[in-house]
Structure formats: structure tokens, C-alpha cells
């Protein structure tokens, strides 16, 4: 039997028994859809995180009271007991670091922004030193960024995200306009380019003011985060990080031999941790998908056994006309593989649709990987062939005389 004819028979069988086909392929569809959806979402998350942290630059690292990733309540309690990193710590590092190409600091709170009768709530209010926008690669779309003079004089000027522009300045040029940040008036001098949303949360609902002005409103006791640009990744970054570590320890009077009372994080550390988490998540989801494929394979095997029983007389006729056992074996293997492949195609479509729906509803990033589509189809086809071997062998070993007697 030709390959094309075997595939045609398999498709005709699927179409002739629609309900049975749906139930047969359900396990394969769910398994492949799970794999595709998980890989698409994990791929999107990894791509987003890598791009987001890379936008800061591979040569930028941070110094903060607590690490950006905390994995247990015990660690949180331990880090919470550390002394806050204060503005004098930043000034000491900025004045003495010889390997720092750029250095900045920021603090942040959540507050309310008002202009006239319009307002926004839950807005991220940031206190920036003058170099911070460039250290975070915030491109000023209109206007200008902060200057050293703004920082020294605690000027009441502000840079805004596009959400603030859209909600408070609809139809009006924001530059030179006044808004109130938790009741304090500031003049808009710059507008950042749109950054979009992350996991459903907008990244453009923020206002930045000079850190010195920020501290006049919110106090100087709140911990801050220091950003340092080394100029290059690799050994250059390590040298700068070592120097900054020594300077911060000196400023905070950490005892010789004692562990750091602060955290120094690089982008590679954060991206690496996130990759480990997503790989673990992918492994668990992959195991669940594998179980679904095994269940689907068992169902295919049972249906193929039923098919062998139903077509026993047909098998006898084929053998009587000269079909060899390997021809019968190949026919049923192609049929089981084709059935599983059809389930795989629907699984791929379903997985992509599920990922896209999650992206639309929750804002979770997704990226379709071609290799995952190919892997899903190969897995589905392989499952069908593997679980189709037993029914195919049973069909191939039928005695033609006994088969012809079958009613």
C-alpha cells in the first residue's frame, strides 16, 4: 500500500467517526496544546526579562538594602533588619569611585498626581539623581532630562510617563505645565517614550522628580537604590563592583570579615535566576503534558485495536491479494501516526490561541517559538506511532484464512 493511500484511509476513518475521533485525539490535543502554550509564554517571559534588563545595559549593576529577588520569608526578615542605604552613602561612593563611568540613585513611593480637576492614583513617584534616566535607558521623547543644577537646588521640575500625559494633559502640550505630586507643585520639563505594560501592569504611570526635591517631601530616612555604570561587562564590571563594594562597606562601617550589609546585583544575576525559575516551571508543565500524551497514546492504541477487529475481513482480503505482513504493519502505523499528527495540529493551534488569550487578558508576554511547534508535531506523531505498534503487529500477524472467515 502506498503511503499516500494509507494517509487517505486514516483521514477517511477520522471523518467517518467524528465523535470517536474527537475523543480519541483529545489527550494528544491537550498534551500538545499544553506544551505549546507553556513554551510560548515562558519564551515570551524570558525574552521580555532579558530585553528589559539588557536595556539597562550589561555594564550596569545596583546596590540596595535588599536583593531584588527574595525566595523565603526568613530571608526577607533578615534583610529587613539591615540599615537603610542613605543619600550620604551614595555621595560617598560617587565622590570616591574611580571605575564608575556613571552613578545615580533613586527612591520611589506610590502616590496621587493632580492637574486641575483630573488626577491619577497608584502612580509611581520616583526621586532621581540627574544621571538616573540615562542609567535606566529612559529616552526623553520631548523636553529634557534632569541636570546637576536641578539636583543641587532641589528644583521643582518633573519628567512624566506617557500615561500621565494621556490622562492629565489630553490635547495639551505638557511641557511647561504644572502638576501636583502628592500636593507639591512641579513643572513638567520632559516626557519619556512609551514603555508598554509588563504582565498586565503599565510601565508608563510614573512621575520622576529630582531626588533632593523628593526627599524634602518624603524625608531622608527611606532607603535608596544606587545604580552604577561600569562602562563594560566582564572584568571591567567586576573591578567596578569590587571597588563599589569596598566603598559601601566603608561608608556603612561594616566590620572586617562580616558579610555585606547590602546587596549588589548585576543584570546577569537577575536574568539567570529568572531563567532557572521559568525552566523549572516549564519542566513541571512538560511533565503534565507528557502524561496527557501518554493517556492520548493509550486511547489511540485502544481505538486502533477496535479498528483492527472491525477490519479483520479487509485485512484478510488484502493478504489474499498479496499484501505482506510488513505492508499491513506499515498501513496501521501510518494510520495511527496520521491520527496523532492531526491531533498535534489542533493542539498547536489550541496552544497558540491559549497563549494569545492570556497575553490579551493578562498582559503576559508571549513569543511563538518555531522549534516548539515542530517539537509538538513530532511528539504527537511519535506518540501515535509508538502506541500504534501493538495494534499494527496484531493486524500484520492475522492468519488470512481466519481473517476471511470473519463476519
Residue, then its C-alpha position, 0 to 999 in steps of 0.5 A: x500500500x502506498x503511503x499516500x493511500x494509507x494517509x487517505x484511509x486514516x483521514x477517511x476513518x477520522x471523518x467517518x467517526x467524528x465523535x470517536x475521533x474527537x475523543x480519541x485525539x483529545x489527550x494528544x490535543x491537550x498534551x500538545x496544546x499544553x506544551x505549546x502554550x507553556x513554551x510560548x509564554x515562558x519564551x515570551x517571559x524570558x525574552x521580555x526579562x532579558x530585553x528589559x534588563x539588557x536595556x539597562x545595559x550589561x555594564x550596569x549593576x545596583x546596590x540596595x538594602x535588599x536583593x531584588x529577588x527574595x525566595x523565603x520569608x526568613x530571608x526577607x526578615x533578615x534583610x529587613x533588619x539591615x540599615x537603610x542605604x542613605x543619600x550620604x552613602x551614595x555621595x560617598x561612593x560617587x565622590x570616591x569611585x574611580x571605575x564608575x563611568x556613571x552613578x545615580x540613585x533613586x527612591x520611589x513611593x506610590x502616590x496621587x498626581x493632580x492637574x486641575x480637576x483630573x488626577x491619577x492614583x497608584x502612580x509611581x513617584x520616583x526621586x532621581x539623581x540627574x544621571x538616573x534616566x540615562x542609567x535606566x535607558x529612559x529616552x526623553x521623547x520631548x523636553x529634557x532630562x534632569x541636570x546637576x543644577x536641578x539636583x543641587x537646588x532641589x528644583x521643582x521640575x518633573x519628567x512624566x510617563x506617557x500615561x500621565x500625559x494621556x490622562x492629565x494633559x489630553x490635547x495639551x502640550x505638557x511641557x511647561x505645565x504644572x502638576x501636583x505630586x502628592x500636593x507639591x507643585x512641579x513643572x513638567x520639563x520632559x516626557x519619556x517614550x512609551x514603555x508598554x505594560x509588563x504582565x498586565x501592569x503599565x510601565x508608563x504611570x510614573x512621575x520622576x522628580x529630582x531626588x533632593x526635591x523628593x526627599x524634602x517631601x518624603x524625608x531622608x530616612x527611606x532607603x535608596x537604590x544606587x545604580x552604577x555604570x561600569x562602562x563594560x561587562x566582564x572584568x571591567x564590571x567586576x573591578x567596578x563592583x569590587x571597588x563599589x563594594x569596598x566603598x559601601x562597606x566603608x561608608x556603612x562601617x561594616x566590620x572586617x570579615x562580616x558579610x555585606x550589609x547590602x546587596x549588589x546585583x548585576x543584570x546577569x544575576x537577575x536574568x539567570x535566576x529568572x531563567x532557572x525559575x521559568x525552566x523549572x516551571x516549564x519542566x513541571x508543565x512538560x511533565x503534565x503534558x507528557x502524561x496527557x500524551x501518554x493517556x492520548x497514546x493509550x486511547x489511540x492504541x485502544x481505538x486502533x485495536x477496535x479498528x483492527x477487529x472491525x477490519x479483520x475481513x479487509x485485512x484478510x482480503x488484502x493478504x489474499x491479494x498479496x499484501x505482506x505482513x510488513x505492508x499491513x504493519x506499515x498501513x496501521x502505523x501510518x494510520x495511527x501516526x496520521x491520527x496523532x499528527x492531526x491531533x498535534x495540529x489542533x493542539x498547536x493551534x489550541x496552544x497558540x490561541x491559549x497563549x494569545x488569550x492570556x497575553x490579551x487578558x493578562x498582559x503576559x508576554x508571549x513569543x511563538x517559538x518555531x522549534x516548539x511547534x515542530x517539537x509538538x508535531x513530532x511528539x504527537x506523531x511519535x506518540x501515535x506511532x509508538x502506541x500504534x505498534x501493538x495494534x499494527x503487529x496484531x493486524x500484520x500477524x492475522x492468519x488470512x484464512x481466519x481473517x476471511x472467515x470473519x463476519 
